[in-house]
Amino acid sequence: MEKLNLLNDYEIKPLTIEKIKIIEELCEKCSDYYILHDGIVPSKEDTKEIFEAIPPNKNYKDKFVLGIFKDNKQLVGIIDIVKDFPVIGQWMLGLMLIDPKERGNGLGKMAHEALIQWATNLGAKSFRIGVIEDNYKGIKFWSDLGYRKIKEVTMEFTKKTNIVNVMTLEFKN
């Protein structure tokens, strides 16, 4: 992937571990998510995990860590996505984190639409996500985009146990 241009001088492009400092800064700005999800503020390990965590039977060529940039320089979002997981054609959107100052302006929806177009061109038929039950705003956001809950699972996180709503979105042909 080279980059995906969004409206209003936003773009999505690959992130590398060399950008760890600006990624750590964005994760700190998004502490509300980490406290809700993990029960604690993000650590350097949480930031590294964005690059290192992969599902079983997948490898790093299947994983994309992408940044949403404003004016080509300011990191305002992070996306972690794994292709063909858990099945071929379904891609797991593991994380979509947006700077609180950038939330509520349509950026998440624009980024999501660009991701669908990009992933579809690479063979994706659907996205799968997990949203913790306590993340009411997240559940509303994803539901408004057309995601439907297919099951619930209980998962252990850093300092919390959460019920996770597994949701999917089938792409329209």
C-alpha positions as YAML, in Angstrom:
chain: A
units: angstrom
residues:
- id: 1
  name: MET
  ca: [0.00, 0.00, 0.00]
- id: 2
  name: GLU
  ca: [1.27, 3.44, -0.85]
- id: 3
  name: LYS
  ca: [-1.40, 5.75, 0.53]
- id: 4
  name: LEU
  ca: [-5.13, 6.41, 0.46]
- id: 5
  name: ASN
  ca: [-6.18, 10.02, 0.07]
- id: 6
  name: LEU
  ca: [-9.17, 11.17, 2.09]
- id: 7
  name: LEU
  ca: [-11.00, 14.49, 1.98]
- id: 8
  name: ASN
  ca: [-9.73, 17.64, 3.69]
- id: 9
  name: ASP
  ca: [-6.01, 16.83, 3.44]
- id: 10
  name: TYR
  ca: [-6.19, 13.56, 5.40]
- id: 11
  name: GLU
  ca: [-4.47, 10.42, 4.14]
- id: 12
  name: ILE
  ca: [-3.88, 6.85, 5.24]
- id: 13
  name: LYS
  ca: [-0.43, 5.39, 4.77]
- id: 14
  name: PRO
  ca: [1.67, 2.58, 6.25]
- id: 15
  name: LEU
  ca: [3.27, 3.08, 9.66]
- id: 16
  name: THR
  ca: [6.54, 1.51, 10.72]
- id: 17
  name: ILE
  ca: [8.02, 0.86, 14.15]
- id: 18
  name: GLU
  ca: [10.48, 3.71, 13.44]
- id: 19
  name: LYS
  ca: [7.55, 6.09, 14.08]
- id: 20
  name: ILE
  ca: [7.08, 4.68, 17.59]
- id: 21
  name: LYS
  ca: [7.46, 8.06, 19.32]
- id: 22
  name: ILE
  ca: [4.55, 9.73, 17.50]
- id: 23
  name: ILE
  ca: [2.50, 6.54, 17.90]
- id: 24
  name: GLU
  ca: [3.13, 6.58, 21.67]
- id: 25
  name: GLU
  ca: [2.02, 10.23, 21.75]
- id: 26
  name: LEU
  ca: [-1.23, 9.40, 19.93]
- id: 27
  name: CYS
  ca: [-1.90, 6.42, 22.22]
- id: 28
  name: GLU
  ca: [-1.44, 8.72, 25.24]
- id: 29
  name: LYS
  ca: [-3.96, 11.17, 23.75]
- id: 30
  name: CYS
  ca: [-6.33, 8.20, 23.39]
- id: 31
  name: SER
  ca: [-5.96, 7.10, 27.03]
- id: 32
  name: ASP
  ca: [-9.76, 7.09, 27.33]
- id: 33
  name: TYR
  ca: [-9.84, 4.05, 25.03]
- id: 34
  name: TYR
  ca: [-7.08, 2.22, 26.89]
- id: 35
  name: ILE
  ca: [-8.66, 2.87, 30.30]
- id: 36
  name: LEU
  ca: [-12.02, 1.60, 29.04]
- id: 37
  name: HIS
  ca: [-10.45, -1.40, 27.31]
- id: 38
  name: ASP
  ca: [-7.55, -2.40, 29.59]
- id: 39
  name: GLY
  ca: [-8.26, -0.56, 32.83]
- id: 40
  name: ILE
  ca: [-4.99, 1.41, 32.68]
- id: 41
  name: VAL
  ca: [-3.29, 4.09, 30.57]
- id: 42
  name: PRO
  ca: [-1.25, 2.86, 27.58]
- id: 43
  name: SER
  ca: [2.34, 1.76, 28.05]
- id: 44
  name: LYS
  ca: [5.26, 1.54, 25.63]
- id: 45
  name: GLU
  ca: [4.52, -2.20, 25.43]
- id: 46
  name: ASP
  ca: [0.94, -1.46, 24.32]
- id: 47
  name: THR
  ca: [2.34, 0.68, 21.52]
- id: 48
  name: LYS
  ca: [4.80, -2.01, 20.42]
- id: 49
  name: GLU
  ca: [2.00, -4.58, 20.55]
- id: 50
  name: ILE
  ca: [0.22, -2.73, 17.74]
- id: 51
  name: PHE
  ca: [3.07, -3.90, 15.50]
- id: 52
  name: GLU
  ca: [3.84, -7.25, 17.13]
- id: 53
  name: ALA
  ca: [0.49, -8.88, 17.93]
- id: 54
  name: ILE
  ca: [-0.79, -11.24, 15.26]
- id: 55
  name: PRO
  ca: [-3.53, -13.85, 15.42]
- id: 56
  name: PRO
  ca: [-2.78, -17.58, 15.40]
- id: 57
  name: ASN
  ca: [-1.66, -19.04, 12.06]
- id: 58
  name: LYS
  ca: [-1.02, -15.60, 10.54]
- id: 59
  name: ASN
  ca: [2.26, -13.89, 9.75]
- id: 60
  name: TYR
  ca: [3.42, -10.31, 9.45]
- id: 61
  name: LYS
  ca: [2.86, -10.13, 5.68]
- id: 62
  name: ASP
  ca: [-0.87, -10.43, 6.47]
- id: 63
  name: LYS
  ca: [-0.81, -7.51, 8.94]
- id: 64
  name: PHE
  ca: [-1.06, -3.84, 8.08]
- id: 65
  name: VAL
  ca: [-0.43, -1.03, 10.56]
- id: 66
  name: LEU
  ca: [-1.64, 2.20, 9.02]
- id: 67
  name: GLY
  ca: [-1.59, 5.80, 10.10]
- id: 68
  name: ILE
  ca: [-4.18, 8.46, 9.42]
- id: 69
  name: PHE
  ca: [-2.31, 11.70, 8.83]
- id: 70
  name: LYS
  ca: [-3.57, 15.26, 8.71]
- id: 71
  name: ASP
  ca: [-1.82, 17.70, 6.37]
- id: 72
  name: ASN
  ca: [0.62, 14.88, 5.47]
- id: 73
  name: LYS
  ca: [2.51, 15.14, 8.77]
- id: 74
  name: GLN
  ca: [0.38, 14.98, 11.93]
- id: 75
  name: LEU
  ca: [-0.59, 11.45, 13.03]
- id: 76
  name: VAL
  ca: [-4.25, 11.58, 14.08]
- id: 77
  name: GLY
  ca: [-5.21, 7.91, 13.83]
- id: 78
  name: ILE
  ca: [-3.94, 4.33, 13.83]
- id: 79
  name: ILE
  ca: [-5.46, 1.32, 12.08]
- id: 80
  name: ASP
  ca: [-4.39, -2.29, 12.65]
- id: 81
  name: ILE
  ca: [-5.85, -4.75, 10.15]
- id: 82
  name: VAL
  ca: [-5.14, -8.41, 9.36]
- id: 83
  name: LYS
  ca: [-6.17, -9.90, 6.04]
- id: 84
  name: ASP
  ca: [-7.92, -13.24, 5.70]
- id: 85
  name: PHE
  ca: [-8.64, -13.78, 9.39]
- id: 86
  name: PRO
  ca: [-10.32, -15.80, 10.71]
- id: 87
  name: VAL
  ca: [-11.21, -17.03, 7.21]
- id: 88
  name: ILE
  ca: [-10.11, -16.16, 3.69]
- id: 89
  name: GLY
  ca: [-11.99, -13.10, 2.47]
- id: 90
  name: GLN
  ca: [-12.74, -11.76, 5.94]
- id: 91
  name: TRP
  ca: [-10.34, -9.15, 7.33]
- id: 92
  name: MET
  ca: [-10.03, -8.37, 11.02]
- id: 93
  name: LEU
  ca: [-9.97, -4.71, 11.92]
- id: 94
  name: GLY
  ca: [-8.11, -5.03, 15.20]
- id: 95
  name: LEU
  ca: [-7.81, -1.36, 16.06]
- id: 96
  name: MET
  ca: [-9.01, 1.97, 14.77]
- id: 97
  name: LEU
  ca: [-7.88, 4.67, 17.15]
- id: 98
  name: ILE
  ca: [-8.55, 8.34, 16.43]
- id: 99
  name: ASP
  ca: [-7.24, 11.39, 18.30]
- id: 100
  name: PRO
  ca: [-10.07, 12.70, 20.53]
- id: 101
  name: LYS
  ca: [-9.74, 16.14, 18.89]
- id: 102
  name: GLU
  ca: [-10.48, 14.52, 15.52]
- id: 103
  name: ARG
  ca: [-13.46, 12.44, 16.62]
- id: 104
  name: GLY
  ca: [-16.98, 13.36, 15.61]
- id: 105
  name: ASN
  ca: [-16.02, 15.07, 12.34]
- id: 106
  name: GLY
  ca: [-16.61, 12.12, 9.98]
- id: 107
  name: LEU
  ca: [-12.94, 11.10, 9.81]
- id: 108
  name: GLY
  ca: [-13.60, 7.57, 11.10]
- id: 109
  name: LYS
  ca: [-16.32, 7.00, 8.52]
- id: 110
  name: MET
  ca: [-14.15, 8.41, 5.70]
- id: 111
  name: ALA
  ca: [-11.21, 6.22, 6.74]
- id: 112
  name: HIS
  ca: [-13.48, 3.17, 6.96]
- id: 113
  name: GLU
  ca: [-14.88, 3.74, 3.46]
- id: 114
  name: ALA
  ca: [-11.33, 4.04, 2.06]
- id: 115
  name: LEU
  ca: [-10.32, 0.83, 3.87]
- id: 116
  name: ILE
  ca: [-13.26, -1.06, 2.38]
- id: 117
  name: GLN
  ca: [-12.33, 0.05, -1.13]
- id: 118
  name: TRP
  ca: [-8.64, -0.84, -0.60]
- id: 119
  name: ALA
  ca: [-9.38, -4.22, 1.02]
- id: 120
  name: THR
  ca: [-11.98, -5.12, -1.60]
- id: 121
  name: ASN
  ca: [-9.36, -4.55, -4.30]
- id: 122
  name: LEU
  ca: [-7.19, -7.09, -2.45]
- id: 123
  name: GLY
  ca: [-9.94, -9.73, -2.24]
- id: 124
  name: ALA
  ca: [-11.72, -8.91, 1.03]
- id: 125
  name: LYS
  ca: [-15.43, -9.71, 1.23]
- id: 126
  name: SER
  ca: [-16.06, -8.54, 4.79]
- id: 127
  name: PHE
  ca: [-14.57, -6.96, 7.91]
- id: 128
  name: ARG
  ca: [-14.72, -8.38, 11.42]
- id: 129
  name: ILE
  ca: [-14.23, -6.38, 14.59]
- id: 130
  name: GLY
  ca: [-14.42, -6.84, 18.34]
- id: 131
  name: VAL
  ca: [-15.92, -4.05, 20.43]
- id: 132
  name: ILE
  ca: [-16.03, -4.26, 24.20]
- id: 133
  name: GLU
  ca: [-19.55, -4.09, 25.57]
- id: 134
  name: ASP
  ca: [-18.74, -1.02, 27.72]
- id: 135
  name: ASN
  ca: [-17.69, 0.97, 24.63]
- id: 136
  name: TYR
  ca: [-21.16, 2.37, 23.90]
- id: 137
  name: LYS
  ca: [-19.88, 5.02, 21.50]
- id: 138
  name: GLY
  ca: [-17.86, 2.41, 19.62]
- id: 139
  name: ILE
  ca: [-20.81, 0.04, 19.34]
- id: 140
  name: LYS
  ca: [-22.97, 2.88, 18.02]
- id: 141
  name: PHE
  ca: [-20.26, 3.97, 15.54]
- id: 142
  name: TRP
  ca: [-19.79, 0.47, 14.11]
- id: 143
  name: SER
  ca: [-23.51, -0.31, 14.11]
- id: 144
  name: ASP
  ca: [-24.20, 2.93, 12.22]
- id: 145
  name: LEU
  ca: [-21.69, 1.76, 9.58]
- id: 146
  name: GLY
  ca: [-23.71, -1.44, 9.12]
- id: 147
  name: TYR
  ca: [-21.85, -3.89, 11.37]
- id: 148
  name: ARG
  ca: [-23.97, -6.61, 12.98]
- id: 149
  name: LYS
  ca: [-23.16, -8.52, 16.14]
- id: 150
  name: ILE
  ca: [-22.60, -12.22, 15.50]
- id: 151
  name: LYS
  ca: [-21.51, -13.35, 18.98]
- id: 152
  name: GLU
  ca: [-20.13, -12.37, 22.38]
- id: 153
  name: VAL
  ca: [-16.89, -13.58, 23.91]
- id: 154
  name: THR
  ca: [-15.32, -12.91, 27.29]
- id: 155
  name: MET
  ca: [-11.70, -11.77, 27.09]
- id: 156
  name: GLU
  ca: [-9.00, -10.98, 29.65]
- id: 157
  name: PHE
  ca: [-7.16, -7.72, 29.09]
- id: 158
  name: THR
  ca: [-4.37, -6.05, 31.09]
- id: 159
  name: LYS
  ca: [-6.39, -5.20, 34.21]
- id: 160
  name: LYS
  ca: [-9.94, -5.98, 33.10]
- id: 161
  name: THR
  ca: [-12.15, -8.76, 31.86]
- id: 162
  name: ASN
  ca: [-14.51, -7.58, 29.14]
- id: 163
  name: ILE
  ca: [-17.41, -8.96, 27.19]
- id: 164
  name: VAL
  ca: [-16.52, -8.37, 23.55]
- id: 165
  name: ASN
  ca: [-19.14, -8.02, 20.83]
- id: 166
  name: VAL
  ca: [-17.83, -9.68, 17.68]
- id: 167
  name: MET
  ca: [-19.32, -7.81, 14.74]
- id: 168
  name: THR
  ca: [-19.06, -8.19, 10.97]
- id: 169
  name: LEU
  ca: [-19.79, -6.14, 7.89]
- id: 170
  name: GLU
  ca: [-20.41, -7.91, 4.57]
- id: 171
  name: PHE
  ca: [-19.35, -5.74, 1.64]
- id: 172
  name: LYS
  ca: [-21.84, -4.96, -1.06]
- id: 173
  name: ASN
  ca: [-20.77, -6.07, -4.53]
...
